[in-house]
C-alpha cells in the first residue's frame, strides 16, 4: 500500500469510527419517515438536521407556553377582583 492510499485508509477509519461512536439508529413508522420527507426545508437536508430544527422550535414554543401560563396565573387574582364583584353581577341581570 503506497503512502497516499494509507492516508486515505487512515482517514476513512477515523471518520467511520467517529460516525459510529456519535450516531444511533432508531425505529420509526414508515408514516413518520414520509412526514419527515414532506417537512424537509430543502431536498438535501438530512433527517438529523431536520429533527434538530424541529426540537429547537418545539423547545422555544414550550418556553413561550410556560410564560403564557405564568402570566395567566399571576393575572387571575386581579381578574377576579375586577370581574368577580357584585356590581358587575347585578349589571348583568339588568
Secondary structure, 3 states (H helix, E strand, C coil): CCHHHHHHHHHHHHHHHHHHHHCCCCCCCHHHHHHHHHHCCCCCCCHHHHHHHHHHHHHHHHHHHHHHHHHHHHHHHHHHHHHCCHHHHHHHHC
